[in-house]
Every structure is written in C-alpha cells, then in structure tokens.
C-alpha cells in the first residue's frame, strides 16, 4: 500500500472523529442557549426555537436537544401567533427594501421546521397561511432569466407541504415534495373544517386526536393503540392546552451535560492502529 493512500485514510478517519465531536458541541451549545432564554422570549428567539425543534436529528444527543426546544417552544402561550407575526414582520422588511433573500431564507426554514413539530399550534399557523400565494419573484420571469438559484415558493404552498408531512389522512394522495399550487386548495378546504371544529386531526406516528374549539383552544383524546414511533418526531405524549411552565423545562435540563459517546474514538483508534501496522509492514518488506 502506498504511503499517500495510507495518509488519505488517516485524514478520513480523523475527519469522522472531528465531525462527531462537532455534533456533541452543537448539542451542548444549543442546550445552553435554550436554557438561557428569558421567561418571555422575543419573536426572534421564538423563531430560533422553532428551527431547533424542527431539526432532523439522527443521534440521541440531537434528539434530546430537539425535544428540549419543542418543550420550551410549546410552553410559550400562543407561540404560533407570535411566530406568524414574526413572518409578517420579515415580509414588511422585504417590502420596504430590506432584502428578499433574508425573507425567503427565514420563511423557508420556519415552514420546513413546522413540518416536524407535531402541535396544534403548528396546524393553526400553517392553516392560516394557506391563502398566502404571493411569490417574491415572478416564476415565469425567473425561469426565463436563467437564474442559477431556486425560487422560493409562496407561503401557502410551503404551508401545505408542511401539513402534508405532519397530518394523518391527508386530503391528497401525493408526496408533499411534489405539491403544485393547485394542491393548496384541498388543504384549504381541510383546514376550514378543522378550524371550525367540524373535523378532528392527528399527527403521523401519534395516537392522539385533536379538535379545535370556537375560541381557538383545543381538546385531545387518545385513539387506538400507540403506533410505531415516527423517528422524525422525538416528542412523546399528549400536547396539553395548558402549557408547562418555563421553569419546569429549564430545571429538567439545567444541570444536564451530554457525555460524548466513546465508540467513535474506539473505532478511530482501531482504524489508525491497523493503518499504521500496514505502513510499518510495507516499510519492512522493502
């Protein structure tokens, strides 16, 4: 084996170890940020919590951060209405010349995150944005202009896609990633029934059914057996109308420190030892 090839393998091995360490660092930093939030977070902080609570986590440490952010977010009364106002404020900045890219980026991130936050507040926010079909750019002009970036869909289409990721018994038999503008219409009809309390709803991977009341609150009940856990949603249990206090969420995690899993270092050590053995054997054979 050539020395150059061995060196490349060592670099790859070390990069794998570093990426795991960075993952643990990300988790610890986010836990610190969440626990340091004030009792009444600002709209910017609510937007940040939403993005963390909607992270696609593939590790136990990451799932703990996501759940902590979810619990903290949903402990905020009417968090969805504060978040909706945040999006409207960002639109106003864009309209006044404050930057289209910033508005597109924040709304795309937030709507995408809400598609992984199974909570009635998410449904209420997404449903209320379904009529908003304003493009930030004319799609035809964008296509004809040979732009080297993807245009951001209207809020209504983004909201419909997120509902398609969240809700059981979708009104469409179609993957949310393939939705077109006309696919928003069935979701509008669906939400009109849900909003008025005529129709109940449940989330994928959950056996809890929700129904909105006329005053904007909701009731919930258990339906059937507990289904297989959906790995996208590390949030368990019934979402209660009365939110848990901020102190309860903070105290639960305040003194918690994530201990990095040792297995990546063990595997890395074995790989490095094996590669070094091959290197020494190659030198001796010369």
VOBA-1610 file (N, C-alpha, C; in pm, whole numbers, padded with zeros to 5 digits, always signed):
BEGIN
Unk+00085-00120+00000Unk+00000+00000+00000Unk+00088+00124+00000Unk+00055+00221-00088Unk+00135+00340-00097Unk+00113+00431+00025Unk+00221+00505+00058Unk+00214+00594+00173Unk+00106+00700+00152Unk+00088+00748+00028Unk-00013+00851+00000Unk-00153+00800+00030Unk-00179+00674-00005Unk-00311+00617+00022Unk-00335+00602+00171Unk-00231+00561+00243Unk-00244+00547+00388Unk-00271+00682+00452Unk-00203+00785+00403Unk-00223+00919+00458Unk-00368+00965+00436Unk-00423+00936+00315Unk-00562+00973+00287Unk-00658+00904+00382Unk-00633+00776+00413Unk-00720+00704+00505Unk-00714+00762+00644Unk-00595+00804+00685Unk-00580+00866+00817Unk-00658+00997+00825Unk-00653+01075+00719Unk-00725+01202+00716Unk-00875+01179+00727Unk-00926+01079+00650Unk-01069+01047+00655Unk-01110+01002+00793Unk-01030+00917+00855Unk-01059+00867+00989Unk-01068+00981+01090Unk-00970+01071+01084Unk-00968+01183+01178Unk-01087+01276+01154Unk-01127+01294+01026Unk-01240+01382+00998Unk-01369+01326+01054Unk-01384+01192+01053Unk-01503+01130+01111Unk-01510+01156+01261Unk-01397+01145+01327Unk-01393+01171+01471Unk-01426+01317+01499Unk-01371+01408+01419Unk-01396+01550+01440Unk-01542+01585+01419Unk-01607+01524+01317Unk-01747+01555+01290Unk-01836+01512+01406Unk-01804+01398+01469Unk-01882+01355+01585Unk-01863+01451+01702Unk-01737+01495+01720Unk-01711+01589+01829Unk-01786+01720+01805Unk-01791+01764+01678Unk-01865+01886+01647Unk-02014+01868+01674Unk-02067+01746+01648Unk-02207+01720+01677Unk-02238+01734+01824Unk-02151+01681+01909Unk-02170+01694+02053Unk-02159+01840+02097Unk-02067+01912+02034Unk-02050+02053+02067Unk-02177+02130+02030Unk-02234+02098+01913Unk-02359+02163+01870Unk-02468+02139+01973Unk-02482+02015+02021Unk-02587+01983+02117Unk-02568+02060+02246Unk-02446+02062+02297Unk-02420+02131+02423Unk-02445+02280+02411Unk-02405+02338+02297Unk-02426+02481+02278Unk-02574+02515+02272Unk-02653+02433+02201Unk-02795+02461+02188Unk-02868+02444+02320Unk-02828+02346+02400Unk-02890+02330+02532Unk-02864+02454+02617Unk-02742+02505+02611Unk-02709+02626+02687Unk-02792+02745+02641Unk-02808+02760+02509Unk-02887+02871+02454Unk-03033+02860+02498Unk-03090+02741+02487Unk-03232+02722+02521Unk-03255+02751+02669Unk-03168+02701+02755Unk-03186+02719+02899Unk-03162+02863+02944Unk-03094+02943+02862Unk-03065+03082+02900Unk-03170+03180+02848Unk-03272+03130+02778Unk-03375+03220+02725Unk-03458+03281+02838Unk-03503+03404+02819Unk-03587+03469+02923Unk-03724+03403+02930Unk-03799+03439+03033Unk-03932+03380+03051Unk-04025+03413+02934Unk-04010+03533+02881Unk-04090+03575+02766Unk-03997+03602+02648Unk-03967+03501+02570Unk-03872+03519+02460Unk-03924+03616+02355Unk-03829+03678+02286Unk-03866+03767+02175Unk-03910+03684+02056Unk-03964+03750+01956Unk-04006+03679+01835Unk-03887+03618+01762Unk-03774+03686+01764Unk-03653+03629+01705Unk-03614+03499+01777Unk-03626+03500+01910Unk-03591+03380+01988Unk-03692+03268+01966Unk-03819+03303+01947Unk-03920+03202+01916Unk-03891+03138+01779Unk-03850+03221+01684Unk-03812+03168+01552Unk-03694+03074+01563Unk-03596+03110+01647Unk-03480+03024+01667Unk-03520+02891+01730Unk-03608+02895+01832Unk-03655+02772+01896Unk-03728+02683+01795Unk-03805+02745+01707Unk-03878+02668+01606Unk-03782+02594+01515Unk-03676+02661+01475Unk-03579+02598+01385Unk-03505+02483+01454Unk-03476+02498+01583Unk-03409+02390+01656Unk-03506+02274+01677Unk-03631+02305+01713Unk-03730+02200+01739Unk-03763+02121+01613Unk-03734+02177+01496Unk-03762+02109+01371Unk-03640+02047+01305Unk-03530+02038+01378Unk-03408+01979+01322Unk-03429+01829+01298Unk-03378+01779+01188Unk-03379+01635+01162Unk-03263+01573+01238Unk-03293+01506+01348Unk-03188+01452+01433Unk-03169+01303+01409Unk-03043+01260+01402Unk-03011+01119+01382Unk-02931+01062+01499Unk-02916+01139+01606Unk-02841+01092+01722Unk-02925+01113+01847Unk-02891+01040+01952Unk-02963+01055+02079Unk-02943+01195+02136Unk-02819+01245+02126Unk-02790+01378+02179Unk-02871+01484+02105Unk-02877+01470+01972Unk-02954+01566+01894Unk-03102+01560+01925Unk-03154+01438+01945Unk-03295+01422+01977Unk-03329+01489+02110Unk-03236+01484+02206Unk-03259+01549+02335Unk-03268+01700+02318Unk-03185+01755+02231Unk-03190+01899+02206Unk-03321+01937+02140Unk-03362+01857+02041Unk-03487+01884+01969Unk-03606+01880+02066Unk-03609+01781+02153Unk-03719+01770+02248Unk-03719+01886+02347Unk-03601+01926+02391Unk-03592+02039+02483Unk-03644+02166+02417Unk-03607+02187+02290Unk-03655+02304+02217Unk-03805+02297+02196Unk-03856+02178+02165Unk-04001+02160+02147Unk-04076+02193+02276Unk-04029+02139+02389Unk-04095+02166+02516Unk-04092+02314+02551Unk-03978+02378+02524Unk-03965+02521+02557Unk-04054+02604+02465Unk-04056+02569+02337Unk-04137+02643+02240Unk-04285+02633+02275Unk-04332+02513+02302Unk-04475+02493+02326Unk-04518+02536+02466Unk-04423+02575+02550Unk-04459+02631+02680Unk-04493+02779+02669Unk-04467+02838+02551Unk-04495+02979+02527Unk-04641+02993+02483Unk-04724+03064+02557Unk-04865+03079+02517Unk-04876+03141+02377Unk-04955+03078+02291Unk-04977+03128+02155Unk-04846+03152+02080Unk-04753+03059+02093Unk-04625+03074+02024Unk-04646+03087+01873Unk-04748+03018+01822Unk-04771+03020+01678Unk-04812+03158+01628Unk-04889+03231+01709Unk-04931+03365+01667Unk-04813+03463+01673Unk-04725+03445+01771Unk-04604+03527+01775Unk-04515+03496+01655Unk-04507+03370+01619Unk-04425+03328+01505Unk-04485+03379+01374Unk-04617+03377+01365Unk-04683+03431+01245Unk-04656+03580+01230Unk-04657+03652+01341Unk-04627+03795+01334Unk-04482+03818+01295Unk-04393+03730+01342Unk-04252+03738+01303Unk-04238+03727+01151Unk-04310+03633+01091Unk-04305+03616+00946Unk-04362+03739+00874Unk-04469+03795+00929Unk-04526+03915+00867Unk-04430+04034+00879Unk-04359+04042+00992Unk-04260+04149+01008Unk-04147+04135+00906Unk-04103+04011+00883Unk-03997+03988+00785Unk-04045+04023+00644Unk-04172+03996+00616Unk-04227+04034+00485Unk-04228+04186+00469Unk-04265+04256+00577Unk-04269+04402+00572Unk-04130+04460+00544Unk-04028+04398+00603Unk-03890+04444+00577Unk-03854+04423+00431Unk-03896+04309+00376Unk-03868+04284+00234Unk-03942+04385+00146Unk-04067+04413+00180Unk-04146+04506+00100Unk-04086+04646+00102Unk-04021+04679+00213Unk-03962+04812+00225Unk-03819+04816+00173Unk-03775+04707+00110Unk-03641+04703+00052Unk-03536+04647+00144Unk-03580+04574+00248Unk-03484+04521+00345Unk-03416+04392+00307Unk-03447+04337+00192Unk-03376+04216+00149Unk-03468+04098+00123Unk-03479+04060-00003Unk-03562+03945-00040Unk-03501+03815+00009Unk-03368+03802+00000Unk-03303+03677+00036Unk-03323+03643+00183Unk-03316+03744+00271Unk-03334+03720+00414Unk-03476+03671+00442Unk-03573+03732+00378Unk-03713+03693+00397Unk-03736+03551+00346Unk-03687+03521+00227Unk-03703+03388+00171Unk-03637+03282+00258Unk-03519+03312+00305Unk-03445+03214+00386Unk-03517+03183+00516Unk-03563+03288+00587Unk-03624+03267+00718Unk-03758+03194+00705Unk-03840+03232+00606Unk-03971+03168+00595Unk-03958+03024+00546Unk-03862+02999+00458Unk-03840+02862+00411Unk-03796+02773+00527Unk-03705+02823+00611Unk-03658+02745+00726Unk-03770+02720+00826Unk-03850+02822+00854Unk-03954+02809+00956Unk-04065+02714+00911Unk-04113+02730+00787Unk-04218+02640+00739Unk-04168+02497+00731Unk-04044+02478+00689Unk-03986+02344+00685Unk-03978+02285+00826Unk-03936+02364+00924Unk-03927+02316+01062Unk-04064+02280+01117Unk-04166+02359+01088Unk-04301+02332+01138Unk-04354+02199+01088Unk-04303+02151+00976Unk-04342+02020+00926Unk-04291+01905+01010Unk-04210+01935+01110Unk-04160+01833+01203Unk-04192+01870+01349Unk-04289+01956+01369Unk-04330+01998+01503Unk-04478+01964+01521Unk-04509+01842+01567Unk-04649+01798+01579Unk-04720+01863+01698Unk-04783+01974+01672Unk-04851+02050+01777Unk-04967+02124+01712Unk-05081+02136+01781Unk-05194+02209+01724Unk-05160+02352+01682Unk-05068+02414+01754Unk-05025+02548+01716Unk-04962+02551+01578Unk-04886+02446+01545Unk-04828+02437+01411Unk-04938+02430+01305Unk-05040+02351+01333Unk-05152+02337+01239Unk-05223+02470+01221Unk-05244+02541+01331Unk-05313+02670+01323Unk-05233+02771+01241Unk-05103+02778+01264Unk-05020+02872+01188Unk-05017+02834+01040Unk-04991+02707+01012Unk-04982+02663+00873Unk-05114+02682+00800Unk-05223+02649+00868Unk-05354+02665+00805Unk-05386+02810+00774Unk-05350+02900+00865Unk-05380+03042+00844Unk-05298+03102+00728Unk-05184+03039+00695Unk-05101+03090+00586Unk-05136+03028+00451Unk-05227+02933+00447Unk-05260+02867+00320Unk-05310+02964+00212Unk-05386+03070+00246Unk-05431+03162+00140Unk-05320+03252+00083Unk-05204+03255+00147Unk-05096+03347+00106Unk-05018+03286-00010Unk-05052+03325-00132Unk-04989+03269-00251Unk-04906+03373-00327Unk-04850+03468-00254Unk-04767+03572-00316Unk-04626+03519-00339Unk-04578+03533-00463Unk-04440+03499-00496Unk-04351+03620-00468Unk-04230+03597-00423Unk-04136+03708-00408Unk-04076+03746-00542Unk-04082+03654-00638Unk-04041+03681-00776Unk-04145+03621-00870Unk-04158+03678-00986Unk-04246+03619-01086Unk-04183+03488-01134Unk-04252+03375-01119Unk-04191+03246-01153Unk-04157+03232-01301Unk-04236+03291-01390Unk-04208+03282-01533Unk-04081+03361-01567Unk-04074+03482-01516Unk-03955+03564-01540Unk-03831+03499-01482Unk-03848+03436-01366Unk-03736+03367-01303Unk-03687+03253-01393Unk-03779+03177-01447Unk-03743+03066-01533Unk-03678+03114-01662Unk-03735+03217-01722Unk-03682+03269-01848Unk-03550+03343-01831Unk-03523+03385-01708Unk-03400+03461-01683Unk-03277+03376-01659Unk-03292+03242-01665Unk-03179+03151-01645Unk-03107+03176-01513Unk-03184+03201-01407Unk-03124+03223-01275Unk-03055+03096-01226Unk-02946+03113-01151Unk-02870+02998-01102Unk-02910+02959-00959Unk-03030+02996-00917Unk-03078+02960-00784Unk-03225+02922-00795Unk-03274+02847-00697Unk-03413+02801-00697Unk-03503+02907-00635Unk-03613+02935-00700Unk-03708+03032-00648Unk-03781+02974-00527Unk-03810+03058-00427Unk-03881+03014-00307Unk-04032+03019-00332Unk-04101+02911-00296Unk-04245+02901-00320Unk-04322+02998-00231Unk-04447+03028-00266Unk-04531+03112-00179Unk-04553+03045-00043Unk-04586+03126+00055Unk-04607+03074+00190Unk-04718+02969+00193Unk-04823+02989+00114Unk-04933+02892+00113Unk-04889+02755+00067Unk-04802+02750-00034Unk-04753+02622-00083Unk-04656+02559+00018Unk-04572+02641+00080Unk-04482+02590+00183Unk-04562+02534+00300Unk-04670+02603+00338Unk-04754+02558+00449Unk-04822+02426+00416Unk-04871+02413+00293Unk-04937+02289+00252Unk-04839+02172+00256Unk-04718+02194+00211Unk-04615+02088+00215Unk-04588+02044+00358Unk-04581+02139+00450Unk-04555+02105+00590Unk-04673+02030+00651Unk-04795+02069+00619Unk-04911+01995+00666Unk-04910+01852+00611Unk-04867+01837+00487Unk-04858+01704+00428Unk-04759+01615+00500Unk-04656+01675+00560Unk-04558+01599+00638Unk-04609+01565+00777Unk-04701+01645+00828Unk-04746+01632+00967Unk-04870+01544+00985Unk-04967+01560+00898Unk-05104+01517+00927Unk-05135+01377+00874Unk-05204+01299+00958Unk-05263+01174+00913Unk-05383+01204+00824Unk-05415+01111+00736Unk-05533+01123+00649Unk-05530+01254+00571Unk-05424+01270+00495Unk-05410+01387+00410Unk-05520+01390+00304Unk-05567+01508+00267Unk-05668+01517+00160Unk-05608+01489+00022Unk-05476+01472+00016Unk-05408+01445-00111Unk-05330+01314-00103Unk-05339+01232-00205Unk-05257+01112-00214Unk-05135+01143-00301Unk-05048+01224-00245Unk-04935+01275-00321Unk-04825+01314-00223Unk-04701+01293-00261Unk-04590+01331-00174Unk-04584+01483-00162Unk-04570+01534-00040Unk-04567+01680-00023Unk-04458+01749-00105Unk-04346+01679-00126Unk-04239+01739-00204Unk-04275+01761-00349Unk-04386+01701-00394Unk-04431+01716-00533Unk-04553+01807-00547Unk-04591+01877-00439Unk-04708+01964-00445Unk-04687+02078-00545Unk-04796+02112-00613Unk-04801+02229-00700Unk-04901+02329-00641Unk-04914+02444-00704Unk-05001+02549-00650Unk-05144+02501-00631Unk-05196+02423-00725Unk-05334+02378-00713Unk-05356+02280-00598Unk-05246+02222-00549Unk-05258+02128-00438Unk-05284+02197-00305Unk-05275+02328-00303Unk-05305+02403-00181Unk-05457+02404-00155Unk-05536+02400-00261Unk-05681+02412-00247Unk-05744+02303-00160Unk-05709+02173-00179Unk-05766+02072-00089Unk-05729+02093+00057Unk-05611+02145+00081Unk-05569+02171+00219Unk-05646+02289+00278Unk-05682+02386+00196Unk-05765+02497+00245Unk-05902+02446+00289Unk-05961+02359+00208Unk-06090+02301+00245Unk-06078+02219+00373Unk-05971+02142+00383Unk-05946+02061+00502Unk-05934+02150+00626Unk-05857+02257+00614Unk-05834+02342+00731Unk-05959+02417+00770Unk-06043+02452+00676Unk-06167+02521+00709Unk-06254+02435+00801Unk-06257+02305+00775Unk-06332+02213+00861Unk-06262+02196+00996Unk-06130+02189+00994Unk-06054+02173+01119Unk-06066+02297+01206Unk-06053+02414+01145Unk-06054+02540+01221Unk-06187+02562+01291Unk-06295+02522+01228Unk-06429+02542+01285Unk-06470+02428+01378Unk-06383+02329+01396Unk-06411+02220+01488Unk-06496+02108+01430Unk-06530+02119+01301Unk-06612+02013+01241Unk-06530+01887+01212Unk-06401+01902+01206Unk-06315+01789+01173Unk-06201+01780+01274Unk-06173+01659+01323Unk-06059+01635+01411Unk-05938+01597+01327Unk-05820+01599+01388Unk-05698+01563+01316Unk-05600+01497+01412Unk-05506+01426+01355Unk-05399+01364+01434Unk-05270+01372+01353Unk-05158+01349+01423Unk-05028+01358+01360Unk-04973+01220+01326Unk-04891+01214+01226Unk-04829+01089+01187Unk-04748+01033+01304Unk-04762+00903+01328Unk-04688+00839+01436Unk-04743+00866+01574Unk-04862+00927+01585Unk-04922+00960+01713Unk-05063+00900+01721Unk-05105+00867+01842Unk-05242+00815+01861Unk-05326+00913+01943Unk-05300+01043+01922Unk-05376+01148+01989Unk-05454+01226+01884Unk-05583+01242+01907Unk-05668+01317+01815Unk-05701+01453+01876Unk-05695+01557+01795Unk-05721+01695+01841Unk-05842+01752+01768Unk-05911+01842+01838Unk-06022+01914+01777Unk-06022+02057+01830Unk-06027+02154+01739Unk-06026+02294+01779Unk-06163+02336+01832Unk-06161+02424+01932Unk-06281+02485+01984Unk-06303+02620+01916Unk-06419+02678+01936Unk-06451+02805+01870Unk-06363+02920+01918Unk-06308+02907+02040Unk-06225+03015+02095Unk-06076+02997+02064Unk-06042+02900+01979Unk-05902+02882+01939Unk-05826+02782+02023Unk-05885+02735+02133Unk-05821+02629+02211Unk-05854+02495+02146Unk-05812+02386+02209Unk-05839+02255+02151Unk-05857+02151+02260Unk-05921+02043+02224Unk-05934+01928+02312Unk-05859+01812+02247Unk-05824+01713+02327Unk-05749+01599+02275Unk-05797+01471+02343Unk-05781+01361+02272Unk-05814+01231+02329Unk-05730+01123+02262Unk-05707+01015+02336Unk-05630+00903+02284Unk-05719+00820+02193Unk-05665+00781+02079Unk-05741+00698+01984Unk-05658+00575+01950Unk-05712+00458+01977Unk-05645+00334+01940Unk-05517+00309+02018Unk-05440+00214+01967Unk-05314+00178+02030Unk-05204+00273+01986Unk-05100+00278+02067Unk-04987+00364+02033Unk-04918+00310+01909Unk-04906+00390+01803Unk-04842+00342+01681Unk-04690+00337+01695Unk-04626+00283+01595Unk-04480+00283+01594Unk-04431+00427+01593Unk-04329+00453+01671Unk-04277+00589+01683Unk-04220+00637+01551Unk-04257+00758+01513Unk-04201+00820+01394Unk-04069+00885+01433Unk-03960+00840+01372Unk-03827+00886+01412Unk-03807+01035+01387Unk-03893+01097+01304Unk-03880+01240+01279Unk-03927+01322+01397Unk-04010+01262+01485Unk-04071+01336+01593Unk-04026+01279+01729Unk-03920+01330+01789Unk-03877+01281+01920Unk-03957+01343+02033Unk-04085+01373+02007Unk-04171+01435+02108Unk-04280+01336+02143Unk-04291+01301+02270Unk-04388+01200+02312Unk-04497+01262+02397Unk-04611+01192+02403Unk-04717+01232+02495Unk-04816+01329+02434Unk-04922+01356+02509Unk-05028+01447+02466Unk-04981+01590+02482Unk-05007+01673+02382Unk-04981+01816+02392Unk-05098+01878+02465Unk-05076+01926+02586Unk-05185+01979+02667Unk-05212+02124+02630Unk-05339+02164+02650Unk-05375+02303+02622Unk-05304+02395+02719Unk-05297+02356+02845Unk-05224+02434+02943Unk-05078+02396+02934Unk-04996+02491+02891Unk-04855+02463+02865Unk-04779+02450+02997Unk-04673+02372+02995Unk-04588+02360+03112Unk-04514+02490+03135Unk-04473+02513+03258Unk-04405+02638+03289Unk-04264+02636+03234Unk-04209+02754+03215Unk-04072+02766+03166Unk-03975+02702+03264Unk-04000+02724+03393Unk-03909+02671+03494Unk-03901+02519+03487Unk-04015+02455+03460Unk-04015+02309+03455Unk-03925+02258+03345Unk-03929+02322+03229Unk-03844+02278+03118Unk-03698+02308+03146Unk-03672+02427+03204Unk-03533+02464+03229Unk-03471+02380+03338Unk-03546+02357+03447Unk-03490+02281+03559Unk-03462+02137+03521Unk-03540+02086+03428Unk-03523+01948+03387Unk-03390+01925+03320Unk-03338+02029+03250Unk-03217+02013+03172Unk-03101+02101+03221Unk-03125+02181+03324Unk-03028+02283+03362Unk-02890+02227+03392Unk-02887+02114+03464Unk-02758+02058+03505Unk-02715+01940+03421Unk-02780+01924+03306Unk-02752+01807+03222Unk-02638+01838+03127Unk-02541+01751+03124Unk-02429+01763+03032Unk-02424+01640+02946Unk-02416+01660+02817Unk-02410+01547+02725Unk-02268+01491+02723Unk-02255+01364+02754Unk-02125+01298+02751Unk-02104+01238+02613Unk-01997+01280+02543Unk-01975+01226+02409Unk-01964+01075+02412Unk-02029+01011+02315Unk-02024+00866+02304Unk-01882+00821+02273Unk-01827+00718+02343Unk-01687+00679+02324Unk-01663+00597+02200Unk-01770+00540+02139Unk-01744+00445+02032Unk-01672+00505+01912Unk-01696+00634+01871Unk-01622+00685+01756Unk-01471+00688+01780Unk-01431+00717+01906Unk-01288+00722+01936Unk-01229+00581+01936Unk-01309+00483+01983Unk-01260+00346+01982Unk-01241+00296+01840Unk-01346+00321+01757Unk-01336+00279+01618Unk-01221+00350+01548Unk-01208+00480+01576Unk-01099+00556+01515Unk-00964+00502+01555Unk-00951+00466+01684Unk-00823+00412+01730Unk-00788+00281+01663Unk-00889+00196+01647Unk-00865+00068+01580Unk-00822+00089+01436Unk-00890+00182+01366Unk-00856+00208+01226Unk-00715+00263+01213Unk-00681+00358+01300Unk-00548+00418+01295Unk-00441+00313+01323Unk-00466+00227+01424Unk-00369+00122+01457Unk-00348+00027+01340Unk-00458-00010+01273Unk-00447-00101+01159Unk-00371-00040+01045Unk-00398+00089+01018Unk-00330+00156+00908Unk-00181+00169+00937Unk-00148+00203+01062Unk-00007+00214+01099Unk+00064+00080+01087Unk-00007-00029+01122Unk+00054-00162+01109Unk+00085-00193+00964Unk-00007-00157+00874Unk+00017-00179+00732Unk+00133-00095+00682Unk+00145+00027+00733Unk+00254+00115+00692Unk+00389+00056+00734Unk+00396+00007+00859Unk+00523-00050+00909Unk+00558-00175+00831Unk+00457-00261+00802Unk+00481-00383+00727Unk+00534-00350+00587Unk+00482-00239+00526Unk+00527-00201+00393Unk+00671-00157+00393Unk+00710-00086+00498Unk+00849-00042+00506Unk+00944-00160+00528Unk+00902-00257+00608Unk+00989-00374+00636Unk+01009-00460+00514Unk+00908-00465+00427Unk+00918-00551+00310Unk+01009-00494+00204Unk+01044-00367+00215Unk+01132-00304+00116Unk+01279-00343+00140
//
